[in-house]
Amino acid sequence: MVKLGPNSRCGPLGGSEPRIAKRGTYAGARADFERAIQLDPDDLRANYQLGLVYAKLGEKDAARKMFDRADELRKRQRDQERVILKLVDAPQP
């Protein structure tokens, strides 16, 4: 589980500030990222960015849930990359 502290840096997926969507507000960004996740639940960046938005809105439990989901997706992506590298490096028959 990802822990949020008052001085937490949020990581490599966009820094510690969420990308404010077209509407220019955290509430607007929340709606946009929630919609993006409805369209693609496995979108790592949208899950991470929504976590940042929830954190900015003071919704810590929701933020933790999104950061945990983003962490799960990041691990899955790394596993997939390892498999691809093994396939690429495998000797050809």
N, C-alpha and C positions, 0 to 999 in steps of 0.2 A: 504494500500500500504506500502511496506517495504521501509524504508528510508536508503540510503547509505551515510555514512559520512566518513571522512578520517580515523577515528579511529574505524570504525564499527567492531564489532565481529560478525561473521556470524552464530553462533548458534551450535546446538547439532548434526548436521548431517555431521560431518567431520571436524569441526574446521574452522579456517579462511583461511586455505590453501587448494586449490583444490587438489584432488588426481591426480597427473600427470599420464596419461595413459602410455601404453607401449612405445610410441614414445618419451617420456621424454620432451615434449614441451607443452606449453599452446595451441598452434594451433592443435597439435595432440590430446590433451585431448578434445579440443572443438569438433573435428570430431568424436571422440569416444563417447562422451556424447550425441551429436546430434543423432548419430546412435542408441544409447541405447533408446533415447526418441522416435525415429521413431518406434522402435520395441515394446516399452511399454510406451505410453504417460503418464501413471499414476505412473511411477517409481519415487517415492519421492526423493530418493537419487540422481538419475541422474539429475533431474530438479534442485535440490539444487546445486549440484556440477557444473553443467553447468553455473549456476548463478555466482558461484565463479570464474570460468574460464573467463566468460565475464567481470567480474569486474577487474580481473588481466589484461585483454587485453584492458581495458579502455572503454569498451562498456557498459556504465552505464544504458542506457535505456533497452538494452537487458538483463542485469543483474537484473534490477528491475522486469522485466516481469517474469523471471525465479524464482526469490525469491517469487513473488506474487503467481505464480503457485504452488511452493513448499508449501507455507503457506496454500493455498486452499486444497491441497492434505493432508496436516497434519491435518487440521480441519476435513476433511472427514473421515480420519482414526480414529480420536478421537471419532467422532460420531458413527462409526461402532463398535468401542470397547465398547462404552456405551451400545449399543443395545445388544451386545454379553453378557456383564456382567448382564444386566437385565434378559436375557434369562436364564443364568446360575443360577442366584439368585431367579428366579421365583419359587413359590411353585409347586411341582409336583402334578398332578391330582391323 
